Amino acid sequence: MPSRTSGGRRGLARRLAALALAFAGCFSDLGPGDGPQVQTDPADPTTTTTDAVTTGPVSVCGDGLVQPGEQCDDGPLNGDWAICKTDCTVSSCGDGFRGPTEACDGGDQCLADCTAARCGDGLVNGDDEQCDDGDLDDTDECAHTCRTTGCGDGVLQDGEACDYGPLNADAGACTSTCTLAACGDGFVGPGEACEPGNADPPCDVSCALASCVANIDPEPGEECQVADEGCTDRCLLNVCGDGVPALSEMCDDGNPVTGDGCTPDCQLEVCGDGLLVAGEACDDGNQIAGDGCSPACERDAYFVFVTAETFSGALGNIAAADARCQDSAAAAGLAGTYRAWLTFPGDPPAASFDRHDAPYVLPGSLAVVADGWPGLVSGTLAHAIDRTADGEELTGDVACDDAGNLAWTHTRATGSPFPGEPCSGWLLGSGTAVAGLVHATNLGWTEGCPDVDCAQKLRLYCVEQ
């Protein structure tokens, strides 16, 4: 008679065999030798093992490690407008998001290579272009201005003595037929009192009234006598634009155009004189490099600052927020256009801000904050944005509990948006929004303080466009 113990063992063996059959049914699609069984290490759930090999960490997009199946992974810098997108694929032209190195991505004014439509690209874009042959040759039918060539286009071409564009006029320095005004052309031009052949009053061949030299007292039509100070030899008072230099004039070339060495108000045109004229991208009145305008009057930097003023989260619409930055810049004498570094619904900075290759610098100190747009959205600044528009340096700590050291942003370091409606779309002083730390140079400069009460008054970052 078998013992209870041996019977129990046989029962246990039968149950184990049944379980083995059940598990075999679960994996019946694999078959013998179809592949190793995957297990998770209880000590580290992120690590998987097989009966043959340890595979390492499970791929997680956003952990900062590029693993199988990922094109990239920049960790917290992943984003749809970033170099590495939220799904760990590399930003590319045509993906619908404006990457850091793209001027645009989609739309009527964006080319297939994600560069902005422009005069000279070979395509007629918008209402401002009449033609576009893709070259800078002004002697063909399409000028470098993308306007059809001809008198009045503002481009001097073969057969034209002058062309001031819309300033051409029969009685002007350049006539409507693109010839220089001259005595005897039938029109009373700059500096002329009359045209020869006029009988009443008589006009001599020099376009002066016949009475100009002969008399002592001014006759009808005369403004002065030649001997009088400030009187021309045609008995006209000397004025800027008459082609006759006077003591009060630095120059007088007789025309109203800029870019030819003499301004319309008869001042010499020199880079660094503070007068912006044709051919100059800027002119800040000095010869200092790195201050936004180079000694050659080309842009060599763009300003970024934090407002001295503070505001609740009820900032209003985009135009209202940008106006606060523009007002701060204007009060400090900073030229240019400025926008607030804020994310509005559907419009983060990465989507619509102008992007520059030149450095972004602080007013006053001219310290470099970032080396162009890619540096500004890299997650690390070369210098904190801790100066106001007038160059005043702010002091304080990197702490979320001091409103004076914070700036409203609701924007990630890549210029892309945080989710949600900050302060009800920046319309109310209630709710919360993300703020940046004015004295930080890491990610915290723009995303350091989540859930800041919209009733608090914080600063704004302002970026020149």
Secondary structure, DSSP 8 states (H G I E B T S, - for coil): ---HHHHHHHHHHHHHHHHHHHHHHHTTTT-TTS----EEETTEEEEEE-SS-EEEE---TTSS---TT-S---GGG--TTSSB-TTS-B--TTSSS--TT-S-SSSTTB-TTS-B--TTSSS--TTT-S---SS--TTSSB-TTSSB-STTSS---TT-S---GGG--TTSSB-TTS-B--TTSSS--TT-S--TT-BTTBB-TTSSBTHHHH-SS--TT--S-TTSTTB-TTS-B--TTSS---TT-S---S---SSSSB-TTS-B--TTSS---TT-S---SS--TTSSB-TTS-B--EEEEE-SS-B-S---SHHHHHHHHHHHHHHTT--S-EEE---BTTB-HHHH----SS-EE-TTT--EEESHHHHHTSS--SS---B-TT--B----S-TT-GGGEEE--B-TTS-B-SS-THHHHT-SSSEEEEEETT--STHHHHSEEEEETTS-BEEEEEE-
